[in-house]
Amino acid sequence: GAVVSQHPSRVICKSGTSVKIECRSLDFQATTMFWYRQFPKQSLMLMATSNEGSKATYEQGVEKDKFLINHASLTLSTLTVTSAHPEDSSFYICSAREPGTTNEQFFGPGTRLTVL
Amino acid sequence: AQSVTQPDIHITVSEGASLELRCNYSYGATPYLFWYVQSPGQGLQLLLKYFSGDTLVQGIKGFEAEFKRSQSSFNLRKPSVHWSDAAEYFCAVAAGGSYIPTFGRGTSLIVHP
């Protein structure tokens, strides 16, 4: 299947700083990418849908000014957590959708963010 | 809006035993249904999916699932579990046309030798 990578896999930052997470589709072009957040022992919660060349669509309750999403190319979407706080600590997972009949999403390996 | 219930938080089985993980969904029309597996600290891997057609779906790693509309269920089964199957399993449902899954809370599978 298609491969999606995320970088970094783990990041530790101080409270008040910003952190950027990259999501790349390695062997296909993804017009749509998705960002999820997963708390320990919890399910994945969709944060936003990222469309190449246009603004992201955020789910209800997700602060768009805090979680900045950029989808500048067909293979790269970035999530920037601005002015991070300890409550932003979580596992962030991206997925990419290859256009086609199945519209299957391919998930990245996730990024563990710890805010001190 | 659609929703998914996975009633079992943990399931413990012995290696070689059969497995069934339960999943119930709520959606007004015909849903798209998925099962994903997540190993510790990893992303999700699609095990199988149901869009239409045969209600018994075969997936990777020897897994299968059966869509039962009358019970709003999509239970995952495997006849003989291997130690490497220990992981978190997520059932998901998507509205027709969107393909964007809503996930259940997950079931943690523990395999005893």
Interface residues (C-beta under 8 A of the other chain):
Chain A: G1 V4 Q6 F34 K41 Q42 S43 L44 M45 L46 T49 I93 S95 R97 T102 N103 E104 Q105 F107 G108 P109 G110 R112
Chain B: Y36 G41 Q42 G43 L44 Q45 L46 K49 F51 F90 Y99 I100 P101 T102 F103 G104 R105 G106 S108
